[in-house]
């Protein structure tokens, strides 16, 4: 993904903010549609998004968000 950004790109996700391809490569966002299953209630379809950052050889989750997929869009 980082190769798609310009060398001087500004990348503003969640902190830490970064610039350039290297900064994008060190800050990754993932999003998946997954099913949460439970022993006492029905399965729940959700979108799971995580932000991971790299520190040396290690990766750490710095943000995790779950959004329900079984609700339609609401107008405000």
PDB file of N, CA, C and O in Angstrom:
ATOM      1  N   UNK A   1       0.823  -1.179   0.000  1.00  0.00           N
ATOM      2  CA  UNK A   1       0.000   0.000   0.000  1.00  0.00           C
ATOM      3  C   UNK A   1       0.870   1.246   0.000  1.00  0.00           C
ATOM      4  O   UNK A   1       0.538   2.222  -0.672  1.00  0.00           O
ATOM      5  N   UNK A   2       1.962   1.237   0.729  1.00  0.00           N
ATOM      6  CA  UNK A   2       2.804   2.424   0.855  1.00  0.00           C
ATOM      7  C   UNK A   2       3.342   2.878  -0.493  1.00  0.00           C
ATOM      8  O   UNK A   2       3.542   4.075  -0.702  1.00  0.00           O
ATOM      9  N   UNK A   3       3.580   1.949  -1.411  1.00  0.00           N
ATOM     10  CA  UNK A   3       4.131   2.301  -2.724  1.00  0.00           C
ATOM     11  C   UNK A   3       3.172   3.175  -3.532  1.00  0.00           C
ATOM     12  O   UNK A   3       3.605   3.841  -4.472  1.00  0.00           O
ATOM     13  N   UNK A   4       1.896   3.190  -3.194  1.00  0.00           N
ATOM     14  CA  UNK A   4       0.920   4.006  -3.898  1.00  0.00           C
ATOM     15  C   UNK A   4       0.987   5.474  -3.498  1.00  0.00           C
ATOM     16  O   UNK A   4       0.449   6.328  -4.202  1.00  0.00           O
ATOM     17  N   UNK A   5       1.634   5.779  -2.386  1.00  0.00           N
ATOM     18  CA  UNK A   5       1.740   7.152  -1.902  1.00  0.00           C
ATOM     19  C   UNK A   5       2.967   7.829  -2.489  1.00  0.00           C
ATOM     20  O   UNK A   5       3.973   7.175  -2.765  1.00  0.00           O
ATOM     21  N   UNK A   6       2.882   9.141  -2.680  1.00  0.00           N
ATOM     22  CA  UNK A   6       4.034   9.926  -3.122  1.00  0.00           C
ATOM     23  C   UNK A   6       5.092   9.913  -2.021  1.00  0.00           C
ATOM     24  O   UNK A   6       4.776   9.722  -0.847  1.00  0.00           O
ATOM     25  N   UNK A   7       6.340  10.114  -2.407  1.00  0.00           N
ATOM     26  CA  UNK A   7       7.429  10.125  -1.427  1.00  0.00           C
ATOM     27  C   UNK A   7       7.242  11.192  -0.359  1.00  0.00           C
ATOM     28  O   UNK A   7       7.700  11.018   0.770  1.00  0.00           O
ATOM     29  N   UNK A   8       6.573  12.304  -0.697  1.00  0.00           N
ATOM     30  CA  UNK A   8       6.373  13.381   0.274  1.00  0.00           C
ATOM     31  C   UNK A   8       4.927  13.454   0.771  1.00  0.00           C
ATOM     32  O   UNK A   8       4.493  14.492   1.271  1.00  0.00           O
ATOM     33  N   UNK A   9       4.188  12.360   0.635  1.00  0.00           N
ATOM     34  CA  UNK A   9       2.780  12.345   1.050  1.00  0.00           C
ATOM     35  C   UNK A   9       2.653  12.583   2.552  1.00  0.00           C
ATOM     36  O   UNK A   9       3.504  12.154   3.332  1.00  0.00           O
ATOM     37  N   UNK A  10       1.586  13.269   2.948  1.00  0.00           N
ATOM     38  CA  UNK A  10       1.247  13.439   4.354  1.00  0.00           C
ATOM     39  C   UNK A  10       0.142  12.435   4.657  1.00  0.00           C
ATOM     40  O   UNK A  10      -0.884  12.412   3.979  1.00  0.00           O
ATOM     41  N   UNK A  11       0.350  11.616   5.664  1.00  0.00           N
ATOM     42  CA  UNK A  11      -0.604  10.571   6.019  1.00  0.00           C
ATOM     43  C   UNK A  11      -1.169  10.882   7.390  1.00  0.00           C
ATOM     44  O   UNK A  11      -0.452  10.826   8.389  1.00  0.00           O
ATOM     45  N   UNK A  12      -2.475  11.215   7.444  1.00  0.00           N
ATOM     46  CA  UNK A  12      -3.117  11.565   8.702  1.00  0.00           C
ATOM     47  C   UNK A  12      -4.196  10.561   9.025  1.00  0.00           C
ATOM     48  O   UNK A  12      -5.358  10.750   8.665  1.00  0.00           O
ATOM     49  N   UNK A  13      -3.824   9.508   9.693  1.00  0.00           N
ATOM     50  CA  UNK A  13      -4.787   8.574  10.257  1.00  0.00           C
ATOM     51  C   UNK A  13      -4.970   8.985  11.705  1.00  0.00           C
ATOM     52  O   UNK A  13      -5.216  10.153  12.003  1.00  0.00           O
ATOM     53  N   UNK A  14      -4.851   8.025  12.594  1.00  0.00           N
ATOM     54  CA  UNK A  14      -4.800   8.333  14.016  1.00  0.00           C
ATOM     55  C   UNK A  14      -3.339   8.565  14.379  1.00  0.00           C
ATOM     56  O   UNK A  14      -2.454   8.093  13.666  1.00  0.00           O
ATOM     57  N   UNK A  15      -3.064   9.271  15.456  1.00  0.00           N
ATOM     58  CA  UNK A  15      -1.662   9.483  15.822  1.00  0.00           C
ATOM     59  C   UNK A  15      -0.940   8.145  15.960  1.00  0.00           C
ATOM     60  O   UNK A  15      -1.572   7.194  16.421  1.00  0.00           O
ATOM     61  N   UNK A  16       0.278   8.005  15.612  1.00  0.00           N
ATOM     62  CA  UNK A  16       1.190   9.059  15.192  1.00  0.00           C
ATOM     63  C   UNK A  16       1.011   9.385  13.718  1.00  0.00           C
ATOM     64  O   UNK A  16       0.877   8.476  12.898  1.00  0.00           O
ATOM     65  N   UNK A  17       1.005  10.667  13.367  1.00  0.00           N
ATOM     66  CA  UNK A  17       0.917  11.105  11.986  1.00  0.00           C
ATOM     67  C   UNK A  17       2.280  10.932  11.345  1.00  0.00           C
ATOM     68  O   UNK A  17       3.298  10.914  12.038  1.00  0.00           O
ATOM     69  N   UNK A  18       2.307  10.806  10.034  1.00  0.00           N
ATOM     70  CA  UNK A  18       3.586  10.573   9.384  1.00  0.00           C
ATOM     71  C   UNK A  18       3.603  11.204   8.006  1.00  0.00           C
ATOM     72  O   UNK A  18       2.592  11.714   7.523  1.00  0.00           O
ATOM     73  N   UNK A  19       4.763  11.161   7.389  1.00  0.00           N
ATOM     74  CA  UNK A  19       4.925  11.682   6.038  1.00  0.00           C
ATOM     75  C   UNK A  19       5.769  10.699   5.244  1.00  0.00           C
ATOM     76  O   UNK A  19       6.652  10.034   5.786  1.00  0.00           O
ATOM     77  N   UNK A  20       5.477  10.619   3.933  1.00  0.00           N
ATOM     78  CA  UNK A  20       6.260   9.783   3.036  1.00  0.00           C
ATOM     79  C   UNK A  20       5.885   8.312   3.083  1.00  0.00           C
ATOM     80  O   UNK A  20       5.150   7.869   3.965  1.00  0.00           O
ATOM     81  N   UNK A  21       6.399   7.572   2.128  1.00  0.00           N
ATOM     82  CA  UNK A  21       6.090   6.142   2.016  1.00  0.00           C
ATOM     83  C   UNK A  21       6.515   5.349   3.246  1.00  0.00           C
ATOM     84  O   UNK A  21       5.808   4.443   3.685  1.00  0.00           O
ATOM     85  N   UNK A  22       7.662   5.692   3.793  1.00  0.00           N
ATOM     86  CA  UNK A  22       8.125   4.954   4.978  1.00  0.00           C
ATOM     87  C   UNK A  22       7.147   5.120   6.130  1.00  0.00           C
ATOM     88  O   UNK A  22       6.857   4.157   6.839  1.00  0.00           O
ATOM     89  N   UNK A  23       6.635   6.333   6.324  1.00  0.00           N
ATOM     90  CA  UNK A  23       5.658   6.567   7.379  1.00  0.00           C
ATOM     91  C   UNK A  23       4.378   5.782   7.170  1.00  0.00           C
ATOM     92  O   UNK A  23       3.798   5.265   8.125  1.00  0.00           O
ATOM     93  N   UNK A  24       3.936   5.690   5.922  1.00  0.00           N
ATOM     94  CA  UNK A  24       2.739   4.903   5.612  1.00  0.00           C
ATOM     95  C   UNK A  24       3.013   3.426   5.875  1.00  0.00           C
ATOM     96  O   UNK A  24       2.160   2.730   6.425  1.00  0.00           O
ATOM     97  N   UNK A  25       4.184   2.942   5.493  1.00  0.00           N
ATOM     98  CA  UNK A  25       4.527   1.534   5.699  1.00  0.00           C
ATOM     99  C   UNK A  25       4.588   1.179   7.180  1.00  0.00           C
ATOM    100  O   UNK A  25       4.300   0.044   7.560  1.00  0.00           O
ATOM    101  N   UNK A  26       4.959   2.137   8.010  1.00  0.00           N
ATOM    102  CA  UNK A  26       5.057   1.884   9.442  1.00  0.00           C
ATOM    103  C   UNK A  26       3.723   2.043  10.164  1.00  0.00           C
ATOM    104  O   UNK A  26       3.621   1.734  11.351  1.00  0.00           O
ATOM    105  N   UNK A  27       2.709   2.519   9.462  1.00  0.00           N
ATOM    106  CA  UNK A  27       1.386   2.750  10.046  1.00  0.00           C
ATOM    107  C   UNK A  27       0.384   2.060   9.146  1.00  0.00           C
ATOM    108  O   UNK A  27       0.115   2.537   8.043  1.00  0.00           O
ATOM    109  N   UNK A  28      -0.163   0.968   9.583  1.00  0.00           N
ATOM    110  CA  UNK A  28      -1.067   0.196   8.731  1.00  0.00           C
ATOM    111  C   UNK A  28      -2.453   0.129   9.328  1.00  0.00           C
ATOM    112  O   UNK A  28      -2.614   0.042  10.545  1.00  0.00           O
ATOM    113  N   UNK A  29      -3.458   0.170   8.462  1.00  0.00           N
ATOM    114  CA  UNK A  29      -4.856   0.054   8.857  1.00  0.00           C
ATOM    115  C   UNK A  29      -5.427  -1.165   8.160  1.00  0.00           C
ATOM    116  O   UNK A  29      -5.245  -1.347   6.956  1.00  0.00           O
ATOM    117  N   UNK A  30      -6.114  -1.992   8.917  1.00  0.00           N
ATOM    118  CA  UNK A  30      -6.759  -3.165   8.340  1.00  0.00           C
ATOM    119  C   UNK A  30      -8.237  -3.146   8.644  1.00  0.00           C
ATOM    120  O   UNK A  30      -8.656  -2.675   9.701  1.00  0.00           O
ATOM    121  N   UNK A  31      -9.028  -3.656   7.721  1.00  0.00           N
ATOM    122  CA  UNK A  31     -10.478  -3.695   7.897  1.00  0.00           C
ATOM    123  C   UNK A  31     -11.004  -4.993   7.305  1.00  0.00           C
ATOM    124  O   UNK A  31     -10.690  -5.333   6.164  1.00  0.00           O
ATOM    125  N   UNK A  32     -11.796  -5.711   8.074  1.00  0.00           N
ATOM    126  CA  UNK A  32     -12.356  -6.984   7.633  1.00  0.00           C
ATOM    127  C   UNK A  32     -13.813  -7.082   8.036  1.00  0.00           C
ATOM    128  O   UNK A  32     -14.224  -6.514   9.048  1.00  0.00           O
ATOM    129  N   UNK A  33     -14.591  -7.798   7.248  1.00  0.00           N
ATOM    130  CA  UNK A  33     -15.930  -8.188   7.663  1.00  0.00           C
ATOM    131  C   UNK A  33     -15.791  -9.553   8.318  1.00  0.00           C
ATOM    132  O   UNK A  33     -15.315 -10.501   7.693  1.00  0.00           O
ATOM    133  N   UNK A  34     -16.208  -9.654   9.580  1.00  0.00           N
ATOM    134  CA  UNK A  34     -16.047 -10.887  10.340  1.00  0.00           C
ATOM    135  C   UNK A  34     -17.336 -11.215  11.070  1.00  0.00           C
ATOM    136  O   UNK A  34     -18.229 -10.375  11.183  1.00  0.00           O
ATOM    137  N   UNK A  35     -17.427 -12.423  11.557  1.00  0.00           N
ATOM    138  CA  UNK A  35     -18.557 -12.852  12.375  1.00  0.00           C
ATOM    139  C   UNK A  35     -18.089 -13.064  13.803  1.00  0.00           C
ATOM    140  O   UNK A  35     -17.127 -13.793  14.047  1.00  0.00           O
ATOM    141  N   UNK A  36     -18.764 -12.432  14.738  1.00  0.00           N
ATOM    142  CA  UNK A  36     -18.537 -12.715  16.153  1.00  0.00           C
ATOM    143  C   UNK A  36     -19.537 -13.794  16.529  1.00  0.00           C
ATOM    144  O   UNK A  36     -20.727 -13.664  16.245  1.00  0.00           O
ATOM    145  N   UNK A  37     -19.072 -14.843  17.154  1.00  0.00           N
ATOM    146  CA  UNK A  37     -19.967 -15.913  17.588  1.00  0.00           C
ATOM    147  C   UNK A  37     -19.963 -15.998  19.110  1.00  0.00           C
ATOM    148  O   UNK A  37     -18.970 -15.693  19.771  1.00  0.00           O
ATOM    149  N   UNK A  38     -21.088 -16.417  19.633  1.00  0.00           N
ATOM    150  CA  UNK A  38     -21.280 -16.489  21.079  1.00  0.00           C
ATOM    151  C   UNK A  38     -21.891 -17.838  21.423  1.00  0.00           C
ATOM    152  O   UNK A  38     -22.488 -18.480  20.560  1.00  0.00           O
ATOM    153  N   UNK A  39     -21.754 -18.272  22.651  1.00  0.00           N
ATOM    154  CA  UNK A  39     -22.363 -19.537  23.074  1.00  0.00           C
ATOM    155  C   UNK A  39     -23.822 -19.367  23.456  1.00  0.00           C
ATOM    156  O   UNK A  39     -24.574 -20.342  23.470  1.00  0.00           O
ATOM    157  N   UNK A  40     -24.239 -18.134  23.768  1.00  0.00           N
ATOM    158  CA  UNK A  40     -25.582 -17.920  24.293  1.00  0.00           C
ATOM    159  C   UNK A  40     -26.459 -16.977  23.474  1.00  0.00           C
ATOM    160  O   UNK A  40     -27.538 -16.599  23.930  1.00  0.00           O
ATOM    161  N   UNK A  41     -26.021 -16.591  22.275  1.00  0.00           N
ATOM    162  CA  UNK A  41     -26.827 -15.700  21.439  1.00  0.00           C
ATOM    163  C   UNK A  41     -26.425 -15.863  19.976  1.00  0.00           C
ATOM    164  O   UNK A  41     -25.405 -16.486  19.681  1.00  0.00           O
ATOM    165  N   UNK A  42     -27.205 -15.318  19.073  1.00  0.00           N
ATOM    166  CA  UNK A  42     -26.924 -15.494  17.642  1.00  0.00           C
ATOM    167  C   UNK A  42     -25.614 -14.836  17.196  1.00  0.00           C
ATOM    168  O   UNK A  42     -25.098 -13.922  17.839  1.00  0.00           O
ATOM    169  N   UNK A  43     -25.110 -15.327  16.094  1.00  0.00           N
ATOM    170  CA  UNK A  43     -23.919 -14.780  15.447  1.00  0.00           C
ATOM    171  C   UNK A  43     -24.175 -13.321  15.090  1.00  0.00           C
ATOM    172  O   UNK A  43     -25.307 -12.945  14.787  1.00  0.00           O
ATOM    173  N   UNK A  44     -23.133 -12.503  15.123  1.00  0.00           N
ATOM    174  CA  UNK A  44     -23.248 -11.092  14.782  1.00  0.00           C
ATOM    175  C   UNK A  44     -22.225 -10.757  13.704  1.00  0.00           C
ATOM    176  O   UNK A  44     -21.026 -10.942  13.908  1.00  0.00           O
ATOM    177  N   UNK A  45     -22.692 -10.263  12.556  1.00  0.00           N
ATOM    178  CA  UNK A  45     -21.806  -9.833  11.471  1.00  0.00           C
ATOM    179  C   UNK A  45     -21.316  -8.423  11.780  1.00  0.00           C
ATOM    180  O   UNK A  45     -22.123  -7.531  12.042  1.00  0.00           O
ATOM    181  N   UNK A  46     -20.004  -8.215  11.751  1.00  0.00           N
ATOM    182  CA  UNK A  46     -19.432  -6.914  12.086  1.00  0.00           C
ATOM    183  C   UNK A  46     -18.296  -6.574  11.125  1.00  0.00           C
ATOM    184  O   UNK A  46     -17.770  -7.442  10.429  1.00  0.00           O
ATOM    185  N   UNK A  47     -17.937  -5.315  11.103  1.00  0.00           N
ATOM    186  CA  UNK A  47     -16.725  -4.862  10.417  1.00  0.00           C
ATOM    187  C   UNK A  47     -15.715  -4.544  11.508  1.00  0.00           C
ATOM    188  O   UNK A  47     -15.980  -3.741  12.402  1.00  0.00           O
ATOM    189  N   UNK A  48     -14.559  -5.180  11.426  1.00  0.00           N
ATOM    190  CA  UNK A  48     -13.498  -5.010  12.403  1.00  0.00           C
ATOM    191  C   UNK A  48     -12.383  -4.209  11.762  1.00  0.00           C
ATOM    192  O   UNK A  48     -11.839  -4.604  10.731  1.00  0.00           O
ATOM    193  N   UNK A  49     -12.045  -3.088  12.369  1.00  0.00           N
ATOM    194  CA  UNK A  49     -10.963  -2.245  11.859  1.00  0.00           C
ATOM    195  C   UNK A  49      -9.900  -2.118  12.937  1.00  0.00           C
ATOM    196  O   UNK A  49     -10.211  -1.865  14.101  1.00  0.00           O
ATOM    197  N   UNK A  50      -8.654  -2.293  12.547  1.00  0.00           N
ATOM    198  CA  UNK A  50      -7.551  -2.130  13.483  1.00  0.00           C
ATOM    199  C   UNK A  50      -6.490  -1.232  12.872  1.00  0.00           C
ATOM    200  O   UNK A  50      -6.279  -1.229  11.659  1.00  0.00           O
ATOM    201  N   UNK A  51      -5.838  -0.483  13.719  1.00  0.00           N
ATOM    202  CA  UNK A  51      -4.679   0.303  13.330  1.00  0.00           C
ATOM    203  C   UNK A  51      -3.490  -0.336  14.023  1.00  0.00           C
ATOM    204  O   UNK A  51      -3.486  -0.504  15.242  1.00  0.00           O
ATOM    205  N   UNK A  52      -2.487  -0.689  13.241  1.00  0.00           N
ATOM    206  CA  UNK A  52      -1.282  -1.280  13.818  1.00  0.00           C
ATOM    207  C   UNK A  52      -0.092  -0.400  13.500  1.00  0.00           C
ATOM    208  O   UNK A  52       0.006   0.173  12.415  1.00  0.00           O
ATOM    209  N   UNK A  53       0.798  -0.302  14.447  1.00  0.00           N
ATOM    210  CA  UNK A  53       2.016   0.475  14.249  1.00  0.00           C
ATOM    211  C   UNK A  53       3.210  -0.428  14.509  1.00  0.00           C
ATOM    212  O   UNK A  53       3.134  -1.373  15.294  1.00  0.00           O
ATOM    213  N   UNK A  54       4.294  -0.127  13.849  1.00  0.00           N
ATOM    214  CA  UNK A  54       5.495  -0.935  13.968  1.00  0.00           C
ATOM    215  C   UNK A  54       6.511  -0.225  14.854  1.00  0.00           C
ATOM    216  O   UNK A  54       6.752   0.974  14.710  1.00  0.00           O
ATOM    217  N   UNK A  55       7.098  -0.981  15.769  1.00  0.00           N
ATOM    218  CA  UNK A  55       8.155  -0.477  16.634  1.00  0.00           C
ATOM    219  C   UNK A  55       9.307  -1.475  16.548  1.00  0.00           C
ATOM    220  O   UNK A  55       9.292  -2.513  17.210  1.00  0.00           O
ATOM    221  N   UNK A  56      10.291  -1.154  15.737  1.00  0.00           N
ATOM    222  CA  UNK A  56      11.389  -2.103  15.506  1.00  0.00           C
ATOM    223  C   UNK A  56      10.883  -3.306  14.742  1.00  0.00           C
ATOM    224  O   UNK A  56      10.338  -3.165  13.647  1.00  0.00           O
ATOM    225  N   UNK A  57      11.055  -4.486  15.307  1.00  0.00           N
ATOM    226  CA  UNK A  57      10.577  -5.716  14.678  1.00  0.00           C
ATOM    227  C   UNK A  57       9.186  -6.117  15.150  1.00  0.00           C
ATOM    228  O   UNK A  57       8.651  -7.128  14.694  1.00  0.00           O
ATOM    229  N   UNK A  58       8.594  -5.351  16.047  1.00  0.00           N
ATOM    230  CA  UNK A  58       7.307  -5.695  16.639  1.00  0.00           C
ATOM    231  C   UNK A  58       6.175  -4.848  16.077  1.00  0.00           C
ATOM    232  O   UNK A  58       6.384  -3.690  15.716  1.00  0.00           O
ATOM    233  N   UNK A  59       4.972  -5.422  16.000  1.00  0.00           N
ATOM    234  CA  UNK A  59       3.753  -4.721  15.607  1.00  0.00           C
ATOM    235  C   UNK A  59       2.843  -4.641  16.819  1.00  0.00           C
ATOM    236  O   UNK A  59       2.756  -5.590  17.598  1.00  0.00           O
ATOM    237  N   UNK A  60       2.162  -3.506  16.984  1.00  0.00           N
ATOM    238  CA  UNK A  60       1.250  -3.305  18.103  1.00  0.00           C
ATOM    239  C   UNK A  60      -0.060  -2.731  17.598  1.00  0.00           C
ATOM    240  O   UNK A  60      -0.064  -1.853  16.735  1.00  0.00           O
ATOM    241  N   UNK A  61      -1.172  -3.218  18.128  1.00  0.00           N
ATOM    242  CA  UNK A  61      -2.482  -2.654  17.805  1.00  0.00           C
ATOM    243  C   UNK A  61      -2.652  -1.396  18.645  1.00  0.00           C
ATOM    244  O   UNK A  61      -2.592  -1.445  19.873  1.00  0.00           O
ATOM    245  N   UNK A  62      -2.864  -0.264  17.968  1.00  0.00           N
ATOM    246  CA  UNK A  62      -3.042   0.994  18.689  1.00  0.00           C
ATOM    247  C   UNK A  62      -4.495   1.453  18.692  1.00  0.00           C
ATOM    248  O   UNK A  62      -4.853   2.362  19.441  1.00  0.00           O
ATOM    249  N   UNK A  63      -5.336   0.837  17.865  1.00  0.00           N
ATOM    250  CA  UNK A  63      -6.754   1.192  17.820  1.00  0.00           C
ATOM    251  C   UNK A  63      -7.527   0.003  17.266  1.00  0.00           C
ATOM    252  O   UNK A  63      -7.079  -0.654  16.327  1.00  0.00           O
ATOM    253  N   UNK A  64      -8.674  -0.266  17.843  1.00  0.00           N
ATOM    254  CA  UNK A  64      -9.547  -1.343  17.363  1.00  0.00           C
ATOM    255  C   UNK A  64     -10.983  -0.839  17.427  1.00  0.00           C
ATOM    256  O   UNK A  64     -11.405  -0.280  18.439  1.00  0.00           O
ATOM    257  N   UNK A  65     -11.730  -1.036  16.348  1.00  0.00           N
ATOM    258  CA  UNK A  65     -13.120  -0.582  16.305  1.00  0.00           C
ATOM    259  C   UNK A  65     -13.966  -1.658  15.650  1.00  0.00           C
ATOM    260  O   UNK A  65     -13.555  -2.263  14.660  1.00  0.00           O
ATOM    261  N   UNK A  66     -15.143  -1.894  16.198  1.00  0.00           N
ATOM    262  CA  UNK A  66     -16.088  -2.858  15.646  1.00  0.00           C
ATOM    263  C   UNK A  66     -17.381  -2.124  15.327  1.00  0.00           C
ATOM    264  O   UNK A  66     -17.920  -1.408  16.171  1.00  0.00           O
ATOM    265  N   UNK A  67     -17.881  -2.302  14.100  1.00  0.00           N
ATOM    266  CA  UNK A  67     -19.144  -1.696  13.675  1.00  0.00           C
ATOM    267  C   UNK A  67     -20.082  -2.797  13.221  1.00  0.00           C
ATOM    268  O   UNK A  67     -19.678  -3.703  12.492  1.00  0.00           O
ATOM    269  N   UNK A  68     -21.330  -2.721  13.648  1.00  0.00           N
ATOM    270  CA  UNK A  68     -22.316  -3.721  13.250  1.00  0.00           C
ATOM    271  C   UNK A  68     -22.659  -3.581  11.778  1.00  0.00           C
ATOM    272  O   UNK A  68     -22.783  -2.467  11.268  1.00  0.00           O
ATOM    273  N   UNK A  69     -22.814  -4.712  11.090  1.00  0.00           N
ATOM    274  CA  UNK A  69     -23.203  -4.713   9.686  1.00  0.00           C
ATOM    275  C   UNK A  69     -24.681  -4.984   9.497  1.00  0.00           C
ATOM    276  O   UNK A  69     -25.204  -4.797   8.399  1.00  0.00           O
ATOM    277  N   UNK A  70     -25.367  -5.419  10.543  1.00  0.00           N
ATOM    278  CA  UNK A  70     -26.768  -5.811  10.402  1.00  0.00           C
ATOM    279  C   UNK A  70     -27.743  -4.659  10.591  1.00  0.00           C
ATOM    280  O   UNK A  70     -28.950  -4.885  10.676  1.00  0.00           O
ATOM    281  N   UNK A  71     -27.250  -3.446  10.660  1.00  0.00           N
ATOM    282  CA  UNK A  71     -28.116  -2.273  10.746  1.00  0.00           C
ATOM    283  C   UNK A  71     -27.934  -1.444   9.495  1.00  0.00           C
ATOM    284  O   UNK A  71     -26.808  -1.200   9.062  1.00  0.00           O
ATOM    285  N   UNK A  72     -29.026  -1.017   8.919  1.00  0.00           N
ATOM    286  CA  UNK A  72     -28.957  -0.177   7.744  1.00  0.00           C
ATOM    287  C   UNK A  72     -28.447   1.212   8.078  1.00  0.00           C
ATOM    288  O   UNK A  72     -28.282   1.561   9.246  1.00  0.00           O
ATOM    289  N   UNK A  73     -28.201   1.992   7.052  1.00  0.00           N
ATOM    290  CA  UNK A  73     -27.778   3.379   7.262  1.00  0.00           C
ATOM    291  C   UNK A  73     -28.922   4.177   7.842  1.00  0.00           C
ATOM    292  O   UNK A  73     -30.076   3.993   7.457  1.00  0.00           O
ATOM    293  N   UNK A  74     -28.614   5.034   8.736  1.00  0.00           N
ATOM    294  CA  UNK A  74     -29.637   5.871   9.358  1.00  0.00           C
ATOM    295  C   UNK A  74     -29.500   7.301   8.836  1.00  0.00           C
ATOM    296  O   UNK A  74     -28.394   7.828   8.716  1.00  0.00           O
ATOM    297  N   UNK A  75     -30.608   7.900   8.538  1.00  0.00           N
ATOM    298  CA  UNK A  75     -30.587   9.305   8.111  1.00  0.00           C
ATOM    299  C   UNK A  75     -30.723  10.181   9.337  1.00  0.00           C
ATOM    300  O   UNK A  75     -31.475   9.869  10.261  1.00  0.00           O
ATOM    301  N   UNK A  76     -29.999  11.263   9.337  1.00  0.00           N
ATOM    302  CA  UNK A  76     -30.005  12.174  10.479  1.00  0.00           C
ATOM    303  C   UNK A  76     -30.777  13.419  10.121  1.00  0.00           C
ATOM    304  O   UNK A  76     -30.906  14.324  10.946  1.00  0.00           O
TER     305      UNK A  76
END
